[in-house]
Amino acid sequence: MKQGKLTKAKLVWHLKHEYWKYICAILIVVVGCHMTVLLTRPRVPDEQQLNVYYAGPSEAYDQVIMFGEEIKSAFPQLQEVNVNVILYSGANDFRGHQQGGIYLGAGMGDVYIVHQDFFNSFASSSQQDFWKPLNDAIHSGQIALPEGMDLDKGHVGANAVLEMGLSLDEATEQQKAGKDPDETTLSPGIPAFEEDTVRGIPLDSLTGLKAAAGIDPADMVVVIPYFAEKDEMVYEFISYLFENYR
């Protein structure tokens, strides 16, 4: 059968009515290539990767992400260091809080660097097990911290005491003198200040994080989620932060 001559008008009509077929073909090729890369790329063993989650404000999103490369260079045993960002602006940021809750609920991440409000919200009476206790690792020296470092902000249950303008030491002295802070100011179920457990390490003194990662250390805390299984690696990571970014 003799085909008609291809004209500009026919070509325009064809592209106008059949363009979706070309778009579908391109999408199929792109998706196919992507899946091929995912399926054929060697998977990094879990013990050779570190997943860091950052929950806080960031004016340098890309710099925070790239911080993983700097960490990786300091830990030759790691093939991959992933830094994931949860944009979180404070106590009233419902979206950031919800996103963080989804990640935690799904058991994602080996270590979290979070805003103080984020730490506090997940350290409530019904949720305090979201963060692992760090007392033993600190006292044994597995987490190397500056001598005499103030850990008040990392105590679960200390928030009400701190809001009253007292340090834990001052609160303890008042307790010994029979002047306990009013227990009604403590959130229901939060352990009293004398029973506090350190579950977070304040990063206020790590001013070098601003230049290295675009992270303002003020009101930031590093924590280990309850489900994490790389404690020794994370202890080394936290020690590295305090050794290199103060």
C-alpha positions in Angstrom: 0.0 0.0 0.0 1.4 3.3 -1.1 1.9 5.7 1.9 1.2 9.4 1.5 4.1 11.8 1.5 5.1 13.0 4.9 4.3 16.7 5.2 4.9 19.2 7.9 1.2 19.4 8.6 1.0 15.6 9.0 4.0 15.7 11.4 2.5 18.5 13.5 -0.8 16.6 13.7 0.9 13.4 14.7 3.0 15.0 17.4 0.0 16.9 18.7 -2.1 13.7 19.1 0.5 11.0 19.7 3.0 12.9 21.9 1.9 10.9 25.0 3.4 7.7 23.5 6.8 9.3 23.3 6.5 10.6 26.9 5.6 7.1 28.0 8.5 5.6 26.1 11.0 8.1 27.7 9.6 7.4 31.2 9.9 3.6 30.7 13.5 4.0 29.6 14.4 6.3 32.5 12.6 4.1 35.1 14.2 1.0 33.6 17.7 2.5 33.8 17.1 3.6 37.4 15.9 0.1 38.4 18.8 -1.5 36.6 21.2 0.6 38.6 19.4 -0.1 41.9 19.4 -3.9 41.3 23.0 -4.2 40.0 24.7 -1.8 42.4 26.6 -3.6 45.1 24.8 -3.3 48.4 26.9 -1.8 51.2 26.9 -4.1 54.3 25.0 -2.7 57.1 28.0 -2.8 59.5 29.9 -0.6 57.0 27.5 2.3 56.9 26.3 4.9 59.3 22.9 6.6 59.0 22.8 10.0 60.7 19.5 11.9 61.1 19.5 15.7 61.7 16.3 17.3 63.0 16.6 21.0 63.3 16.6 24.3 61.4 19.0 24.5 58.4 19.9 27.4 56.2 22.5 25.2 54.5 20.6 22.0 53.5 23.2 20.8 51.0 26.1 21.4 53.4 24.4 19.3 56.1 24.0 16.5 53.6 27.6 16.7 52.4 28.8 16.5 56.0 28.5 12.8 55.6 31.6 12.8 53.3 33.7 14.5 55.9 32.6 12.0 58.5 33.3 9.1 56.1 36.9 10.3 55.6 37.5 10.1 59.3 36.2 6.5 59.5 38.0 4.3 56.9 36.0 1.3 58.1 32.8 2.9 56.7 31.9 2.7 53.0 28.9 5.0 53.4 27.8 7.7 55.7 24.3 9.0 55.0 23.0 12.3 56.5 19.3 12.7 56.3 17.6 16.0 57.1 14.3 16.6 59.0 13.5 20.3 58.8 12.4 21.2 62.3 12.0 24.8 63.5 10.9 24.2 67.1 8.2 23.0 69.5 5.3 24.2 67.3 6.6 22.5 64.2 4.0 19.8 63.9 5.1 18.7 60.4 8.7 18.2 61.4 7.7 16.4 64.6 5.4 14.1 62.6 8.1 13.3 60.0 10.6 12.5 62.8 8.1 10.3 64.5 7.6 8.3 61.2 11.3 7.7 60.9 11.7 6.7 64.5 8.6 4.5 64.3 10.0 2.8 61.2 13.3 2.1 63.0 15.4 4.3 60.8 18.8 5.8 61.7 21.8 4.9 63.9 22.2 8.3 65.6 20.2 11.5 65.7 21.3 15.1 66.0 18.2 16.9 67.1 16.9 20.2 68.4 16.3 20.4 72.1 12.5 20.7 71.7 12.5 17.6 69.4 14.5 15.7 72.1 12.2 16.8 74.8 9.0 15.9 72.9 10.2 12.3 72.3 11.4 12.0 75.9 8.0 12.3 77.4 6.7 9.7 79.9 5.1 7.4 77.2 7.9 7.8 74.8 11.1 8.2 76.8 12.4 4.8 75.6 12.9 6.4 72.1 16.4 7.4 73.3 18.9 5.0 74.8 20.5 5.7 78.2 24.0 6.9 77.9 25.2 7.0 81.5 27.3 3.8 81.3 29.0 4.7 78.0 29.9 8.2 79.4 31.2 6.9 82.8 33.2 4.1 81.1 34.8 6.5 78.7 33.3 4.8 75.6 31.9 8.2 74.8 34.8 10.6 75.4 33.5 14.0 76.6 35.3 17.1 77.9 35.9 16.8 81.7 33.2 18.5 83.7 30.9 18.9 80.8 27.3 20.1 81.7 24.8 17.4 80.7 21.7 18.9 82.3 19.9 19.4 79.0 20.4 15.7 78.2 18.6 14.5 81.3 15.2 12.9 80.8 12.9 14.3 83.4 15.0 17.4 84.0 12.9 19.8 81.8 10.6 21.0 84.5 13.4 21.7 86.9 15.4 23.5 84.2 12.3 25.6 83.3 12.2 26.7 87.0 15.7 28.2 86.5 17.5 25.5 88.5 20.3 23.3 87.5 20.1 19.7 88.6 22.8 20.3 91.2 20.7 23.2 92.7 17.6 21.1 92.6 19.5 18.3 94.4 20.7 20.7 97.1 17.1 22.0 97.6 15.9 18.4 97.9 18.5 17.7 100.6 17.4 20.8 102.4 13.8 19.7 102.3 12.8 22.2 99.7 11.9 20.0 96.8 10.6 21.7 93.6 6.9 21.4 93.4 6.2 18.0 91.8 3.1 19.3 90.2 5.3 21.1 87.7 6.7 17.8 86.4 4.9 16.2 83.4 2.9 13.1 84.4 5.2 10.0 84.4 8.5 11.9 84.0 11.0 10.5 86.5 11.9 13.0 89.3 15.1 14.9 88.8 17.1 12.8 91.2 16.3 9.7 89.1 17.2 11.3 85.8 18.9 9.3 83.1 21.2 10.9 80.5 19.7 10.1 77.1 21.1 13.0 75.2 24.4 14.9 75.0 24.2 18.7 74.4 26.2 20.0 71.5 26.3 23.7 72.5 30.1 23.7 72.7 30.7 22.3 69.2 30.9 25.7 67.5 32.9 24.1 64.6 29.8 22.4 63.3 28.5 25.7 61.9 31.4 26.0 59.4 31.7 22.2 58.8 28.1 21.3 58.4 26.0 24.4 58.5 24.6 23.3 61.8 24.1 25.8 64.6 25.0 23.7 67.7 23.0 25.9 70.1 20.1 23.9 71.6 21.2 20.8 69.7 21.5 17.3 71.3 22.9 14.0 70.0 21.0 10.9 70.8 20.9 7.2 70.0 17.4 5.7 69.2 16.3 2.7 71.2 16.4 0.4 68.1 19.9 1.2 67.0 22.4 -1.7 66.9 25.7 0.1 66.3 26.3 1.5 69.7 30.1 1.2 69.6 30.3 2.9 66.2 28.0 5.7 67.4 30.1 6.1 70.6 33.1 6.6 68.4 31.2 9.1 66.2 30.1 11.2 69.1 33.6 11.2 70.6 34.9 12.3 67.2 32.5 15.3 67.1 33.8 16.5 70.5 37.4 16.0 69.6 37.2 17.8 66.3 34.5 20.5 66.4 34.9 22.3 69.7 
